[in-house]
Amino acid sequence: MQMEQDPWQVVRRALESGSPPDGQTIAALELLAERLEQIKRAYPSLAEVGFSPDVEALFSRLGHVHA
């Protein structure tokens, strides 16, 4: 999916507003999760890197859990 805005900005705005995630936020989260997994596969030494607790909480509101 093509993002019109930087996915980090979309997620930051969602965290700041505290409102339920909209379609753009969900797409941004999915894109960032995919990118993080690609990085972890390419660089095993980064396997323990993850999202901040706030972003993880946003994922959990969507029913997703990311390590």
Stockholm file with secondary structure:
# STOCKHOLM 1.0

chainA/1-67         MQMEQDPWQVVRRALESGSPPDGQTIAALELLAERLEQIKRAYPSLAEVGFSPDVEALFSRLGHVHA
#=GR chainA/1-67 SS CCCSSCHHHHHHHHHHHCCCCCHHHHHHHHHHHHHHHHHHHHCGGGTTCCCCHHHHHHHHHTTCCCC
#=GC SS_cons        CCCSSCHHHHHHHHHHHCCCCCHHHHHHHHHHHHHHHHHHHHCGGGTTCCCCHHHHHHHHHTTCCCC
//
